[in-house]
Structure formats: structure tokens, C-alpha cells
Amino acid sequence: MFTPTTVTVNRGSSITVNNVSSIPHTFTVSGQSIDVTNPGGTSDAVTIDLPAGTYAFICRFHVSSGMKGTLVVT
């Protein structure tokens, strides 16, 4: 699962996506240009350059298991 499940950021800010498990996960904002794959135990900085609004994010590999959240861009 993602922790936290709701992330609020200012447009143009970077967030760090940490994969604390041993298997790959993605941080994917559906319909946008954000799709990062993190192998187990790695981190990636992601710049959120989206217009203000609310967006769904998922792990493409595990969305069917409920791995999803909400990104709020201000």
C-alpha cells in the first residue's frame, strides 16, 4: 500500500517515492506523464508539474490489490 494514501504538493514540487519492499512497484498518475518504476528497496524523486487539481495514482502492478491513492496539486 501507499503511505500516506493522500499526498498534497505544490505544482512544480518534487516528492520522493520510496519502495520499502523487496518487489518492484510503480508510482503512476493515470493519464499523465508520471510513471516511475522502483525496484525493491529503492527511491526516486518525482517532480509534480501538473495543473492544480486532484489526481488518482496507482501501482500498475498491484492496483487490483488496492495499491492506489490520491494526489492533490495546489
Distance bins in CASP14 RR format, pairs under 12 A and 6 or more apart:
PFRMAT RR
TARGET T0000
AUTHOR 0000-0000-0000
RMODE 2
METHOD distances of the structure
MODEL  1
1 20 0 0 0 0 0 1 0 0 0 0 0
1 21 0 0 0 0 0 1 0 0 0 0 0
1 25 0 0 0 0 0 1 0 0 0 0 0
1 58 0 0 0 0 0 1 0 0 0 0 0
1 59 0 0 0 0 1 0 0 0 0 0 0
1 62 0 0 0 0 1 0 0 0 0 0 0
1 63 0 0 0 0 0 1 0 0 0 0 0
1 65 0 0 0 0 1 0 0 0 0 0 0
1 66 1 0 0 1 0 0 0 0 0 0 0
1 67 1 0 1 0 0 0 0 0 0 0 0
1 68 0 0 0 0 1 0 0 0 0 0 0
1 69 0 0 0 0 1 0 0 0 0 0 0
2 15 0 0 0 0 0 1 0 0 0 0 0
2 17 0 0 0 0 1 0 0 0 0 0 0
2 18 0 0 0 0 0 1 0 0 0 0 0
2 19 0 0 0 0 0 1 0 0 0 0 0
2 20 0 0 0 0 0 1 0 0 0 0 0
2 21 0 0 0 0 0 1 0 0 0 0 0
2 25 0 0 0 0 1 0 0 0 0 0 0
2 26 0 0 0 0 0 1 0 0 0 0 0
2 27 0 0 0 0 1 0 0 0 0 0 0
2 28 0 0 0 0 0 1 0 0 0 0 0
2 38 0 0 0 0 0 1 0 0 0 0 0
2 56 0 0 0 0 0 1 0 0 0 0 0
2 57 1 0 0 1 0 0 0 0 0 0 0
2 58 0 0 0 0 1 0 0 0 0 0 0
2 59 1 0 0 1 0 0 0 0 0 0 0
2 62 0 0 0 0 1 0 0 0 0 0 0
2 63 0 0 0 0 0 1 0 0 0 0 0
2 65 0 0 0 0 0 1 0 0 0 0 0
2 66 0 0 0 0 1 0 0 0 0 0 0
2 67 1 0 0 1 0 0 0 0 0 0 0
2 68 1 0 0 1 0 0 0 0 0 0 0
2 69 1 0 1 0 0 0 0 0 0 0 0
2 70 0 0 0 0 1 0 0 0 0 0 0
2 71 0 0 0 0 0 1 0 0 0 0 0
3 17 0 0 0 0 0 1 0 0 0 0 0
3 18 0 0 0 0 1 0 0 0 0 0 0
3 19 0 0 0 0 0 1 0 0 0 0 0
3 20 0 0 0 0 1 0 0 0 0 0 0
3 21 0 0 0 0 0 1 0 0 0 0 0
3 67 0 0 0 0 0 1 0 0 0 0 0
3 69 0 0 0 0 0 1 0 0 0 0 0
4 15 0 0 0 0 0 1 0 0 0 0 0
4 57 0 0 0 0 0 1 0 0 0 0 0
4 69 0 0 0 0 1 0 0 0 0 0 0
4 70 0 0 0 0 1 0 0 0 0 0 0
4 71 0 0 0 0 0 1 0 0 0 0 0
4 72 0 0 0 0 0 1 0 0 0 0 0
5 56 0 0 0 0 0 1 0 0 0 0 0
5 57 0 0 0 0 1 0 0 0 0 0 0
5 58 0 0 0 0 0 1 0 0 0 0 0
5 59 0 0 0 0 0 1 0 0 0 0 0
5 66 0 0 0 0 1 0 0 0 0 0 0
5 67 0 0 0 0 1 0 0 0 0 0 0
5 68 1 0 0 1 0 0 0 0 0 0 0
5 69 1 0 1 0 0 0 0 0 0 0 0
5 70 1 0 0 1 0 0 0 0 0 0 0
5 71 0 0 0 0 0 1 0 0 0 0 0
5 72 0 0 0 0 0 1 0 0 0 0 0
6 54 0 0 0 0 1 0 0 0 0 0 0
6 55 0 0 0 0 0 1 0 0 0 0 0
6 56 0 0 0 0 0 1 0 0 0 0 0
6 57 0 0 0 0 1 0 0 0 0 0 0
6 68 0 0 0 0 0 1 0 0 0 0 0
6 69 1 0 0 1 0 0 0 0 0 0 0
6 70 1 0 1 0 0 0 0 0 0 0 0
6 71 1 0 0 1 0 0 0 0 0 0 0
6 72 1 0 0 1 0 0 0 0 0 0 0
6 73 0 0 0 0 0 1 0 0 0 0 0
7 13 0 0 0 0 0 1 0 0 0 0 0
7 14 0 0 0 0 0 1 0 0 0 0 0
7 15 1 0 0 1 0 0 0 0 0 0 0
7 16 0 0 0 0 0 1 0 0 0 0 0
7 17 0 0 0 0 1 0 0 0 0 0 0
7 27 0 0 0 0 1 0 0 0 0 0 0
7 29 0 0 0 0 0 1 0 0 0 0 0
7 34 0 0 0 0 0 1 0 0 0 0 0
7 46 0 0 0 0 0 1 0 0 0 0 0
7 48 0 0 0 0 1 0 0 0 0 0 0
7 54 0 0 0 0 0 1 0 0 0 0 0
7 55 0 0 0 0 1 0 0 0 0 0 0
7 56 0 0 0 0 0 1 0 0 0 0 0
7 57 1 0 0 1 0 0 0 0 0 0 0
7 68 0 0 0 0 0 1 0 0 0 0 0
7 69 1 0 0 1 0 0 0 0 0 0 0
7 70 1 0 0 1 0 0 0 0 0 0 0
7 71 1 0 1 0 0 0 0 0 0 0 0
7 72 1 0 0 1 0 0 0 0 0 0 0
7 73 0 0 0 0 1 0 0 0 0 0 0
7 74 0 0 0 0 0 1 0 0 0 0 0
8 15 0 0 0 0 0 1 0 0 0 0 0
8 48 0 0 0 0 0 1 0 0 0 0 0
8 52 0 0 0 0 0 1 0 0 0 0 0
8 53 0 0 0 0 0 1 0 0 0 0 0
8 54 0 0 0 0 1 0 0 0 0 0 0
8 55 0 0 0 0 0 1 0 0 0 0 0
8 69 0 0 0 0 0 1 0 0 0 0 0
8 70 0 0 0 0 1 0 0 0 0 0 0
8 71 0 0 0 0 1 0 0 0 0 0 0
8 72 1 0 1 0 0 0 0 0 0 0 0
8 73 1 0 0 1 0 0 0 0 0 0 0
8 74 1 0 0 1 0 0 0 0 0 0 0
9 15 1 0 1 0 0 0 0 0 0 0 0
9 16 0 0 0 0 0 1 0 0 0 0 0
9 17 0 0 0 0 0 1 0 0 0 0 0
9 29 0 0 0 0 0 1 0 0 0 0 0
9 34 0 0 0 0 0 1 0 0 0 0 0
9 46 0 0 0 0 1 0 0 0 0 0 0
9 47 0 0 0 0 1 0 0 0 0 0 0
9 48 1 0 1 0 0 0 0 0 0 0 0
9 49 0 0 0 0 0 1 0 0 0 0 0
9 50 0 0 0 0 1 0 0 0 0 0 0
9 52 0 0 0 0 0 1 0 0 0 0 0
9 53 0 0 0 0 0 1 0 0 0 0 0
9 54 0 0 0 0 0 1 0 0 0 0 0
9 55 0 0 0 0 0 1 0 0 0 0 0
9 57 0 0 0 0 0 1 0 0 0 0 0
9 70 0 0 0 0 0 1 0 0 0 0 0
9 71 1 0 0 1 0 0 0 0 0 0 0
9 72 1 0 0 1 0 0 0 0 0 0 0
9 73 1 0 0 1 0 0 0 0 0 0 0
9 74 1 0 0 1 0 0 0 0 0 0 0
10 47 0 0 0 0 0 1 0 0 0 0 0
10 48 0 0 0 0 1 0 0 0 0 0 0
10 49 0 0 0 0 0 1 0 0 0 0 0
10 50 0 0 0 0 0 1 0 0 0 0 0
10 52 0 0 0 0 1 0 0 0 0 0 0
10 53 0 0 0 0 0 1 0 0 0 0 0
10 71 0 0 0 0 0 1 0 0 0 0 0
10 72 0 0 0 0 0 1 0 0 0 0 0
10 73 1 0 0 1 0 0 0 0 0 0 0
10 74 1 0 1 0 0 0 0 0 0 0 0
11 47 0 0 0 0 1 0 0 0 0 0 0
11 48 1 0 0 1 0 0 0 0 0 0 0
11 49 1 0 0 1 0 0 0 0 0 0 0
11 50 1 0 0 1 0 0 0 0 0 0 0
11 51 1 0 0 1 0 0 0 0 0 0 0
11 52 1 0 0 1 0 0 0 0 0 0 0
11 53 0 0 0 0 1 0 0 0 0 0 0
11 55 0 0 0 0 0 1 0 0 0 0 0
11 71 0 0 0 0 0 1 0 0 0 0 0
11 72 0 0 0 0 0 1 0 0 0 0 0
11 73 1 0 1 0 0 0 0 0 0 0 0
11 74 1 0 0 1 0 0 0 0 0 0 0
12 34 0 0 0 0 0 1 0 0 0 0 0
12 45 0 0 0 0 0 1 0 0 0 0 0
12 46 0 0 0 0 0 1 0 0 0 0 0
12 47 1 0 1 0 0 0 0 0 0 0 0
12 48 1 0 1 0 0 0 0 0 0 0 0
12 49 1 0 1 0 0 0 0 0 0 0 0
12 50 0 0 0 0 1 0 0 0 0 0 0
12 51 0 0 0 0 0 1 0 0 0 0 0
12 52 0 0 0 0 0 1 0 0 0 0 0
12 73 0 0 0 0 1 0 0 0 0 0 0
12 74 0 0 0 0 0 1 0 0 0 0 0
13 45 0 0 0 0 0 1 0 0 0 0 0
13 46 0 0 0 0 1 0 0 0 0 0 0
13 47 1 0 0 1 0 0 0 0 0 0 0
13 48 1 0 1 0 0 0 0 0 0 0 0
13 49 0 0 0 0 1 0 0 0 0 0 0
13 50 0 0 0 0 0 1 0 0 0 0 0
13 71 0 0 0 0 0 1 0 0 0 0 0
13 72 0 0 0 0 0 1 0 0 0 0 0
13 73 0 0 0 0 1 0 0 0 0 0 0
13 74 0 0 0 0 1 0 0 0 0 0 0
14 34 0 0 0 0 0 1 0 0 0 0 0
14 36 0 0 0 0 0 1 0 0 0 0 0
14 43 0 0 0 0 0 1 0 0 0 0 0
14 44 0 0 0 0 1 0 0 0 0 0 0
14 45 1 0 1 0 0 0 0 0 0 0 0
14 46 1 0 0 1 0 0 0 0 0 0 0
14 47 1 0 1 0 0 0 0 0 0 0 0
14 48 1 0 0 1 0 0 0 0 0 0 0
14 49 0 0 0 0 1 0 0 0 0 0 0
15 27 0 0 0 0 1 0 0 0 0 0 0
15 29 0 0 0 0 0 1 0 0 0 0 0
15 34 0 0 0 0 0 1 0 0 0 0 0
15 36 0 0 0 0 0 1 0 0 0 0 0
15 43 0 0 0 0 0 1 0 0 0 0 0
15 44 0 0 0 0 1 0 0 0 0 0 0
15 45 1 0 0 1 0 0 0 0 0 0 0
15 46 1 0 1 0 0 0 0 0 0 0 0
15 47 0 0 0 0 1 0 0 0 0 0 0
15 48 1 0 0 1 0 0 0 0 0 0 0
15 49 0 0 0 0 0 1 0 0 0 0 0
15 50 0 0 0 0 0 1 0 0 0 0 0
15 57 0 0 0 0 0 1 0 0 0 0 0
15 71 0 0 0 0 1 0 0 0 0 0 0
15 72 0 0 0 0 0 1 0 0 0 0 0
15 73 0 0 0 0 0 1 0 0 0 0 0
16 27 0 0 0 0 0 1 0 0 0 0 0
16 36 0 0 0 0 0 1 0 0 0 0 0
16 38 0 0 0 0 0 1 0 0 0 0 0
16 42 0 0 0 0 0 1 0 0 0 0 0
16 43 1 0 1 0 0 0 0 0 0 0 0
16 44 1 0 0 1 0 0 0 0 0 0 0
16 45 1 0 1 0 0 0 0 0 0 0 0
16 46 1 0 0 1 0 0 0 0 0 0 0
16 47 0 0 0 0 0 1 0 0 0 0 0
16 48 0 0 0 0 0 1 0 0 0 0 0
17 25 0 0 0 0 1 0 0 0 0 0 0
17 26 0 0 0 0 1 0 0 0 0 0 0
17 27 1 0 1 0 0 0 0 0 0 0 0
17 28 0 0 0 0 0 1 0 0 0 0 0
17 29 0 0 0 0 0 1 0 0 0 0 0
17 34 0 0 0 0 1 0 0 0 0 0 0
17 35 0 0 0 0 0 1 0 0 0 0 0
17 36 1 0 0 1 0 0 0 0 0 0 0
17 37 0 0 0 0 0 1 0 0 0 0 0
17 38 1 0 0 1 0 0 0 0 0 0 0
17 39 0 0 0 0 0 1 0 0 0 0 0
17 40 0 0 0 0 0 1 0 0 0 0 0
17 41 0 0 0 0 0 1 0 0 0 0 0
17 42 0 0 0 0 1 0 0 0 0 0 0
17 43 1 0 0 1 0 0 0 0 0 0 0
17 44 1 0 1 0 0 0 0 0 0 0 0
17 45 1 0 0 1 0 0 0 0 0 0 0
17 46 1 0 1 0 0 0 0 0 0 0 0
17 47 0 0 0 0 0 1 0 0 0 0 0
17 48 0 0 0 0 0 1 0 0 0 0 0
17 57 0 0 0 0 1 0 0 0 0 0 0
17 59 0 0 0 0 0 1 0 0 0 0 0
17 71 0 0 0 0 0 1 0 0 0 0 0
18 25 0 0 0 0 1 0 0 0 0 0 0
18 27 0 0 0 0 1 0 0 0 0 0 0
18 36 0 0 0 0 0 1 0 0 0 0 0
18 38 1 0 0 1 0 0 0 0 0 0 0
18 39 0 0 0 0 0 1 0 0 0 0 0
18 40 0 0 0 0 1 0 0 0 0 0 0
18 41 1 0 0 1 0 0 0 0 0 0 0
18 42 0 0 0 0 1 0 0 0 0 0 0
18 43 1 0 1 0 0 0 0 0 0 0 0
18 44 0 0 0 0 1 0 0 0 0 0 0
18 45 0 0 0 0 0 1 0 0 0 0 0
18 46 0 0 0 0 0 1 0 0 0 0 0
19 25 1 0 1 0 0 0 0 0 0 0 0
19 26 0 0 0 0 1 0 0 0 0 0 0
19 27 0 0 0 0 1 0 0 0 0 0 0
19 36 0 0 0 0 1 0 0 0 0 0 0
19 37 0 0 0 0 1 0 0 0 0 0 0
19 38 1 1 0 0 0 0 0 0 0 0 0
19 39 1 0 0 1 0 0 0 0 0 0 0
19 40 1 0 1 0 0 0 0 0 0 0 0
19 41 1 0 1 0 0 0 0 0 0 0 0
19 42 1 0 1 0 0 0 0 0 0 0 0
19 43 1 0 0 1 0 0 0 0 0 0 0
19 44 0 0 0 0 1 0 0 0 0 0 0
19 59 0 0 0 0 1 0 0 0 0 0 0
19 61 0 0 0 0 0 1 0 0 0 0 0
19 62 0 0 0 0 0 1 0 0 0 0 0
19 67 0 0 0 0 0 1 0 0 0 0 0
20 38 0 0 0 0 1 0 0 0 0 0 0
20 39 0 0 0 0 0 1 0 0 0 0 0
20 40 0 0 0 0 1 0 0 0 0 0 0
20 41 1 0 0 1 0 0 0 0 0 0 0
20 42 0 0 0 0 1 0 0 0 0 0 0
20 43 0 0 0 0 1 0 0 0 0 0 0
21 38 0 0 0 0 1 0 0 0 0 0 0
21 39 0 0 0 0 1 0 0 0 0 0 0
21 40 1 0 1 0 0 0 0 0 0 0 0
21 41 1 0 0 1 0 0 0 0 0 0 0
21 42 0 0 0 0 0 1 0 0 0 0 0
21 59 0 0 0 0 0 1 0 0 0 0 0
21 61 0 0 0 0 0 1 0 0 0 0 0
21 62 0 0 0 0 1 0 0 0 0 0 0
21 67 0 0 0 0 0 1 0 0 0 0 0
22 38 0 0 0 0 0 1 0 0 0 0 0
22 39 0 0 0 0 1 0 0 0 0 0 0
22 40 1 0 1 0 0 0 0 0 0 0 0
22 41 1 0 0 1 0 0 0 0 0 0 0
22 42 0 0 0 0 0 1 0 0 0 0 0
23 37 0 0 0 0 0 1 0 0 0 0 0
23 38 0 0 0 0 1 0 0 0 0 0 0
23 39 0 0 0 0 1 0 0 0 0 0 0
23 40 1 0 0 1 0 0 0 0 0 0 0
23 41 0 0 0 0 1 0 0 0 0 0 0
23 42 0 0 0 0 0 1 0 0 0 0 0
23 59 0 0 0 0 0 1 0 0 0 0 0
23 61 0 0 0 0 1 0 0 0 0 0 0
23 62 0 0 0 0 1 0 0 0 0 0 0
23 65 0 0 0 0 0 1 0 0 0 0 0
23 67 0 0 0 0 0 1 0 0 0 0 0
24 36 0 0 0 0 0 1 0 0 0 0 0
24 37 1 0 0 1 0 0 0 0 0 0 0
24 38 1 0 0 1 0 0 0 0 0 0 0
24 39 1 0 1 0 0 0 0 0 0 0 0
24 40 1 0 1 0 0 0 0 0 0 0 0
24 41 0 0 0 0 1 0 0 0 0 0 0
24 42 0 0 0 0 1 0 0 0 0 0 0
24 44 0 0 0 0 0 1 0 0 0 0 0
24 59 0 0 0 0 1 0 0 0 0 0 0
24 60 0 0 0 0 1 0 0 0 0 0 0
24 61 1 0 0 1 0 0 0 0 0 0 0
24 62 0 0 0 0 1 0 0 0 0 0 0
24 67 0 0 0 0 0 1 0 0 0 0 0
25 35 0 0 0 0 0 1 0 0 0 0 0
25 36 0 0 0 0 1 0 0 0 0 0 0
25 37 1 0 0 1 0 0 0 0 0 0 0
25 38 1 0 1 0 0 0 0 0 0 0 0
25 39 0 0 0 0 1 0 0 0 0 0 0
25 40 1 0 0 1 0 0 0 0 0 0 0
25 41 0 0 0 0 1 0 0 0 0 0 0
25 42 0 0 0 0 1 0 0 0 0 0 0
25 43 0 0 0 0 0 1 0 0 0 0 0
25 44 0 0 0 0 0 1 0 0 0 0 0
25 57 0 0 0 0 0 1 0 0 0 0 0
25 58 0 0 0 0 1 0 0 0 0 0 0
25 59 1 0 1 0 0 0 0 0 0 0 0
25 60 0 0 0 0 1 0 0 0 0 0 0
25 61 1 0 0 1 0 0 0 0 0 0 0
25 62 1 0 0 1 0 0 0 0 0 0 0
25 63 0 0 0 0 0 1 0 0 0 0 0
25 65 0 0 0 0 0 1 0 0 0 0 0
25 67 1 0 0 1 0 0 0 0 0 0 0
25 68 0 0 0 0 0 1 0 0 0 0 0
26 34 0 0 0 0 1 0 0 0 0 0 0
26 35 1 0 0 1 0 0 0 0 0 0 0
26 36 1 0 0 1 0 0 0 0 0 0 0
26 37 1 0 1 0 0 0 0 0 0 0 0
26 38 1 0 0 1 0 0 0 0 0 0 0
26 39 0 0 0 0 0 1 0 0 0 0 0
26 40 0 0 0 0 0 1 0 0 0 0 0
26 44 0 0 0 0 0 1 0 0 0 0 0
26 46 0 0 0 0 0 1 0 0 0 0 0
26 57 0 0 0 0 1 0 0 0 0 0 0
26 58 1 0 0 1 0 0 0 0 0 0 0
26 59 1 0 1 0 0 0 0 0 0 0 0
26 60 1 0 1 0 0 0 0 0 0 0 0
26 61 1 0 0 1 0 0 0 0 0 0 0
26 62 0 0 0 0 1 0 0 0 0 0 0
26 63 0 0 0 0 1 0 0 0 0 0 0
26 67 0 0 0 0 1 0 0 0 0 0 0
26 68 0 0 0 0 0 1 0 0 0 0 0
27 34 1 0 0 1 0 0 0 0 0 0 0
27 35 1 0 0 1 0 0 0 0 0 0 0
27 36 1 0 1 0 0 0 0 0 0 0 0
27 37 0 0 0 0 1 0 0 0 0 0 0
27 38 1 0 0 1 0 0 0 0 0 0 0
27 42 0 0 0 0 0 1 0 0 0 0 0
27 43 0 0 0 0 0 1 0 0 0 0 0
27 44 1 0 0 1 0 0 0 0 0 0 0
27 45 0 0 0 0 0 1 0 0 0 0 0
27 46 1 0 0 1 0 0 0 0 0 0 0
27 48 0 0 0 0 0 1 0 0 0 0 0
27 55 0 0 0 0 0 1 0 0 0 0 0
27 56 0 0 0 0 0 1 0 0 0 0 0
27 57 1 0 0 1 0 0 0 0 0 0 0
27 58 0 0 0 0 1 0 0 0 0 0 0
27 59 1 0 0 1 0 0 0 0 0 0 0
27 60 0 0 0 0 1 0 0 0 0 0 0
27 61 0 0 0 0 0 1 0 0 0 0 0
27 62 0 0 0 0 0 1 0 0 0 0 0
27 63 0 0 0 0 0 1 0 0 0 0 0
27 67 0 0 0 0 0 1 0 0 0 0 0
27 68 0 0 0 0 0 1 0 0 0 0 0
27 69 0 0 0 0 1 0 0 0 0 0 0
27 71 0 0 0 0 1 0 0 0 0 0 0
28 34 1 0 0 1 0 0 0 0 0 0 0
28 35 1 0 1 0 0 0 0 0 0 0 0
28 36 1 0 0 1 0 0 0 0 0 0 0
28 37 0 0 0 0 1 0 0 0 0 0 0
28 38 0 0 0 0 0 1 0 0 0 0 0
28 46 0 0 0 0 0 1 0 0 0 0 0
28 55 0 0 0 0 0 1 0 0 0 0 0
28 56 0 0 0 0 1 0 0 0 0 0 0
28 57 1 0 0 1 0 0 0 0 0 0 0
28 58 1 0 1 0 0 0 0 0 0 0 0
28 59 1 0 0 1 0 0 0 0 0 0 0
28 60 1 0 1 0 0 0 0 0 0 0 0
28 61 0 0 0 0 1 0 0 0 0 0 0
28 62 0 0 0 0 0 1 0 0 0 0 0
28 63 0 0 0 0 1 0 0 0 0 0 0
28 67 0 0 0 0 0 1 0 0 0 0 0
28 68 0 0 0 0 1 0 0 0 0 0 0
28 69 0 0 0 0 0 1 0 0 0 0 0
28 71 0 0 0 0 0 1 0 0 0 0 0
29 35 1 0 0 1 0 0 0 0 0 0 0
29 36 0 0 0 0 1 0 0 0 0 0 0
29 46 0 0 0 0 1 0 0 0 0 0 0
29 47 0 0 0 0 0 1 0 0 0 0 0
29 48 0 0 0 0 1 0 0 0 0 0 0
29 49 0 0 0 0 0 1 0 0 0 0 0
29 50 1 0 0 1 0 0 0 0 0 0 0
29 53 0 0 0 0 0 1 0 0 0 0 0
29 54 0 0 0 0 0 1 0 0 0 0 0
29 55 1 0 1 0 0 0 0 0 0 0 0
29 56 1 0 0 1 0 0 0 0 0 0 0
29 57 1 0 1 0 0 0 0 0 0 0 0
29 58 0 0 0 0 1 0 0 0 0 0 0
29 59 0 0 0 0 0 1 0 0 0 0 0
29 60 0 0 0 0 0 1 0 0 0 0 0
29 68 0 0 0 0 0 1 0 0 0 0 0
29 69 0 0 0 0 1 0 0 0 0 0 0
29 70 0 0 0 0 0 1 0 0 0 0 0
29 71 1 0 0 1 0 0 0 0 0 0 0
29 72 0 0 0 0 0 1 0 0 0 0 0
29 73 0 0 0 0 1 0 0 0 0 0 0
30 50 0 0 0 0 0 1 0 0 0 0 0
30 55 1 0 0 1 0 0 0 0 0 0 0
30 56 1 0 1 0 0 0 0 0 0 0 0
30 57 1 0 0 1 0 0 0 0 0 0 0
30 58 1 0 0 1 0 0 0 0 0 0 0
30 59 0 0 0 0 0 1 0 0 0 0 0
30 60 0 0 0 0 1 0 0 0 0 0 0
30 63 0 0 0 0 1 0 0 0 0 0 0
30 68 0 0 0 0 1 0 0 0 0 0 0
30 69 0 0 0 0 0 1 0 0 0 0 0
30 70 0 0 0 0 0 1 0 0 0 0 0
30 71 0 0 0 0 0 1 0 0 0 0 0
31 50 0 0 0 0 0 1 0 0 0 0 0
31 55 0 0 0 0 1 0 0 0 0 0 0
31 56 0 0 0 0 1 0 0 0 0 0 0
31 57 0 0 0 0 0 1 0 0 0 0 0
31 58 0 0 0 0 0 1 0 0 0 0 0
31 60 0 0 0 0 0 1 0 0 0 0 0
32 46 0 0 0 0 0 1 0 0 0 0 0
32 47 0 0 0 0 0 1 0 0 0 0 0
32 48 0 0 0 0 1 0 0 0 0 0 0
32 49 0 0 0 0 1 0 0 0 0 0 0
32 50 1 0 0 1 0 0 0 0 0 0 0
32 51 0 0 0 0 1 0 0 0 0 0 0
32 53 0 0 0 0 0 1 0 0 0 0 0
32 55 1 0 0 1 0 0 0 0 0 0 0
32 56 0 0 0 0 1 0 0 0 0 0 0
32 57 0 0 0 0 1 0 0 0 0 0 0
32 58 0 0 0 0 0 1 0 0 0 0 0
32 71 0 0 0 0 1 0 0 0 0 0 0
32 73 0 0 0 0 0 1 0 0 0 0 0
33 46 0 0 0 0 0 1 0 0 0 0 0
33 47 0 0 0 0 0 1 0 0 0 0 0
33 48 0 0 0 0 0 1 0 0 0 0 0
33 49 0 0 0 0 1 0 0 0 0 0 0
33 50 0 0 0 0 1 0 0 0 0 0 0
33 55 0 0 0 0 0 1 0 0 0 0 0
34 44 0 0 0 0 0 1 0 0 0 0 0
34 45 0 0 0 0 0 1 0 0 0 0 0
34 46 1 0 0 1 0 0 0 0 0 0 0
34 47 0 0 0 0 1 0 0 0 0 0 0
34 48 1 0 0 1 0 0 0 0 0 0 0
34 49 0 0 0 0 1 0 0 0 0 0 0
34 50 1 0 0 1 0 0 0 0 0 0 0
34 55 0 0 0 0 1 0 0 0 0 0 0
34 56 0 0 0 0 0 1 0 0 0 0 0
34 57 1 0 0 1 0 0 0 0 0 0 0
34 58 0 0 0 0 0 1 0 0 0 0 0
34 60 0 0 0 0 0 1 0 0 0 0 0
34 71 0 0 0 0 1 0 0 0 0 0 0
34 73 0 0 0 0 0 1 0 0 0 0 0
35 44 0 0 0 0 0 1 0 0 0 0 0
35 46 0 0 0 0 1 0 0 0 0 0 0
35 57 0 0 0 0 1 0 0 0 0 0 0
35 58 0 0 0 0 1 0 0 0 0 0 0
35 59 0 0 0 0 0 1 0 0 0 0 0
35 60 1 0 0 1 0 0 0 0 0 0 0
35 61 0 0 0 0 0 1 0 0 0 0 0
36 42 0 0 0 0 0 1 0 0 0 0 0
36 43 0 0 0 0 0 1 0 0 0 0 0
36 44 1 0 1 0 0 0 0 0 0 0 0
36 45 0 0 0 0 1 0 0 0 0 0 0
36 46 1 0 1 0 0 0 0 0 0 0 0
36 47 0 0 0 0 0 1 0 0 0 0 0
36 48 0 0 0 0 0 1 0 0 0 0 0
36 57 0 0 0 0 0 1 0 0 0 0 0
36 58 0 0 0 0 0 1 0 0 0 0 0
36 59 0 0 0 0 0 1 0 0 0 0 0
36 60 0 0 0 0 0 1 0 0 0 0 0
37 44 0 0 0 0 1 0 0 0 0 0 0
37 46 0 0 0 0 0 1 0 0 0 0 0
37 59 0 0 0 0 1 0 0 0 0 0 0
37 60 0 0 0 0 1 0 0 0 0 0 0
37 61 0 0 0 0 1 0 0 0 0 0 0
38 44 1 0 1 0 0 0 0 0 0 0 0
38 45 0 0 0 0 0 1 0 0 0 0 0
38 46 0 0 0 0 1 0 0 0 0 0 0
38 59 0 0 0 0 1 0 0 0 0 0 0
38 60 0 0 0 0 0 1 0 0 0 0 0
38 61 0 0 0 0 0 1 0 0 0 0 0
39 61 0 0 0 0 0 1 0 0 0 0 0
40 59 0 0 0 0 0 1 0 0 0 0 0
40 61 0 0 0 0 0 1 0 0 0 0 0
46 57 0 0 0 0 1 0 0 0 0 0 0
46 71 0 0 0 0 0 1 0 0 0 0 0
47 73 0 0 0 0 0 1 0 0 0 0 0
48 55 0 0 0 0 1 0 0 0 0 0 0
48 57 0 0 0 0 0 1 0 0 0 0 0
48 71 1 0 0 1 0 0 0 0 0 0 0
48 72 0 0 0 0 1 0 0 0 0 0 0
48 73 1 0 1 0 0 0 0 0 0 0 0
48 74 0 0 0 0 0 1 0 0 0 0 0
49 73 0 0 0 0 1 0 0 0 0 0 0
50 56 0 0 0 0 0 1 0 0 0 0 0
50 57 0 0 0 0 0 1 0 0 0 0 0
50 71 1 0 0 1 0 0 0 0 0 0 0
50 72 0 0 0 0 0 1 0 0 0 0 0
50 73 1 0 1 0 0 0 0 0 0 0 0
50 74 0 0 0 0 0 1 0 0 0 0 0
51 71 0 0 0 0 0 1 0 0 0 0 0
51 72 0 0 0 0 0 1 0 0 0 0 0
51 73 1 0 0 1 0 0 0 0 0 0 0
51 74 0 0 0 0 0 1 0 0 0 0 0
52 71 0 0 0 0 0 1 0 0 0 0 0
52 72 0 0 0 0 1 0 0 0 0 0 0
52 73 1 0 1 0 0 0 0 0 0 0 0
52 74 1 0 1 0 0 0 0 0 0 0 0
53 70 0 0 0 0 0 1 0 0 0 0 0
53 71 0 0 0 0 1 0 0 0 0 0 0
53 72 1 0 0 1 0 0 0 0 0 0 0
53 73 1 0 1 0 0 0 0 0 0 0 0
53 74 1 0 0 1 0 0 0 0 0 0 0
54 69 0 0 0 0 0 1 0 0 0 0 0
54 70 1 0 0 1 0 0 0 0 0 0 0
54 71 1 0 0 1 0 0 0 0 0 0 0
54 72 1 0 1 0 0 0 0 0 0 0 0
54 73 1 0 0 1 0 0 0 0 0 0 0
54 74 0 0 0 0 0 1 0 0 0 0 0
55 68 0 0 0 0 0 1 0 0 0 0 0
55 69 0 0 0 0 1 0 0 0 0 0 0
55 70 1 0 0 1 0 0 0 0 0 0 0
55 71 1 0 1 0 0 0 0 0 0 0 0
55 72 1 0 0 1 0 0 0 0 0 0 0
55 73 1 0 0 1 0 0 0 0 0 0 0
56 63 0 0 0 0 1 0 0 0 0 0 0
56 66 0 0 0 0 0 1 0 0 0 0 0
56 67 0 0 0 0 0 1 0 0 0 0 0
56 68 1 0 0 1 0 0 0 0 0 0 0
56 69 1 0 0 1 0 0 0 0 0 0 0
56 70 1 0 0 1 0 0 0 0 0 0 0
56 71 1 0 0 1 0 0 0 0 0 0 0
56 72 0 0 0 0 0 1 0 0 0 0 0
57 63 0 0 0 0 1 0 0 0 0 0 0
57 66 0 0 0 0 0 1 0 0 0 0 0
57 67 0 0 0 0 1 0 0 0 0 0 0
57 68 1 0 0 1 0 0 0 0 0 0 0
57 69 1 0 1 0 0 0 0 0 0 0 0
57 70 1 0 0 1 0 0 0 0 0 0 0
57 71 1 0 1 0 0 0 0 0 0 0 0
57 72 0 0 0 0 0 1 0 0 0 0 0
57 73 0 0 0 0 0 1 0 0 0 0 0
58 64 0 0 0 0 1 0 0 0 0 0 0
58 65 0 0 0 0 0 1 0 0 0 0 0
58 66 0 0 0 0 1 0 0 0 0 0 0
58 67 1 0 0 1 0 0 0 0 0 0 0
58 68 1 0 1 0 0 0 0 0 0 0 0
58 69 1 0 0 1 0 0 0 0 0 0 0
58 70 0 0 0 0 0 1 0 0 0 0 0
58 71 0 0 0 0 0 1 0 0 0 0 0
59 65 0 0 0 0 1 0 0 0 0 0 0
59 66 0 0 0 0 1 0 0 0 0 0 0
59 67 1 1 0 0 0 0 0 0 0 0 0
59 68 1 0 0 1 0 0 0 0 0 0 0
59 69 0 0 0 0 1 0 0 0 0 0 0
60 67 0 0 0 0 1 0 0 0 0 0 0
60 68 0 0 0 0 0 1 0 0 0 0 0
61 67 1 0 0 1 0 0 0 0 0 0 0
61 68 0 0 0 0 0 1 0 0 0 0 0
62 68 0 0 0 0 1 0 0 0 0 0 0
62 69 0 0 0 0 0 1 0 0 0 0 0
63 69 0 0 0 0 1 0 0 0 0 0 0
END
